[in-house]
Amino acid sequence: LTIDYKKMIWENWGFNVKIAPTMDSTLKQSVGSEDLLLNMDGLVSLNWSGVKTISKFDFGISYNTYLGQPQFLPIINYNLLIEDKWNISLGFPETRLERKINERNIISTNASASGSYSNVSSSILFNGIDSLTNTKLVFNDFDFGLEYLYRIQPNFTASMKSGYSLVENFNIQDKEDEIRYNFEPNGSIYFSMGLKYNLK
């Protein structure tokens, strides 16, 4: 669920507020406030057009889990659309380059940050001796990928993506946010295929 509000405030200037409540839990016990997260973005945007280009510059602040633990982070992005063929997006949390070859084929490359912050309400046993309750599973990575999209028909699109996931953080924290166990993750190469359905 995402609540997205946009409004132009003066000529080419506008603002955008997004609120996205999420639930991230093991669901071993009843759902409580610790299982809920309220992700929020507040952005100011400037839009302008050239002869064959459309540009947009966004800046603002986000409360999100891009780096694992929920925190306020600056958001900045410059987007350039050239003749409906090239789409260039530079910024944080995602940088992306997309090329529309024709009506059916699109190829893109991206670098993005993502993360999760999950409540673990059940007990966790360490080395068969230590036990912890009410812990958090914290994860974040930086993804570098290449994706190919093929539109089968107006509503169905096949996708193939390959890339490298650089895992920066994967640990268990106690209720005081102290790291109790670090999984010491390594990066990995991945490949995925899928089928997307567009409801529009």
C-alpha positions, 0 to 999 in steps of 0.5 A: 500500500502506497499513498502518493500525493503530487502537486504543482506549486509554482510554474515548473516546481512541484512537491511529492509526498509518499507514505508506504506502511509495511509489515516485516515480521516472522509472524510467529506471534501476534502482530504488534507495533514492532512489526510495522514500518512507516516508509516516507518520502518528501520530495521537491521537483523541478521539471523542464523541457527541451526540443527533444528532451524532458528533464526532472530534478528531485531532492528531499528526504526519505525515512526508509530501510535503504541502508538496513536500519530505518533512518532519514536519508537525503534523496537526490535524482536527475532524470533525463528522457531523450526522444522517448528512447533514452531514459537516464536517471542519476542519483540515490537510491538508484542510478539507471540507464535505459534504452528503448530499442523499439515498442517491444524491446527495452534494455537497461542497467542500474545500480541501486541500494536496498535493505530490510529491517525485520522483527523476529518475535520468537527466540533465536538460539546461538551455538546451542547455548545463548538465546535472544528474543525480540531481535531484528534481522537487518540487511542491506545491499547494493545491486548492479544489474543488466535487464532485458524486457520483451513485451509479448503483448500489451499486458504481458512482458518477459524479463531477464536480469543478471548482475552482482549483489554486493551485500554490505550488512546482514546481522542480528541486533538486539532490542537496544540495536546492538549487533549480536551476530554478524553473518559476514556476507559475501557478494554474489552473481545472480540471474533471474527470469520472470513474467510481468502483467500490467493491470493498466 
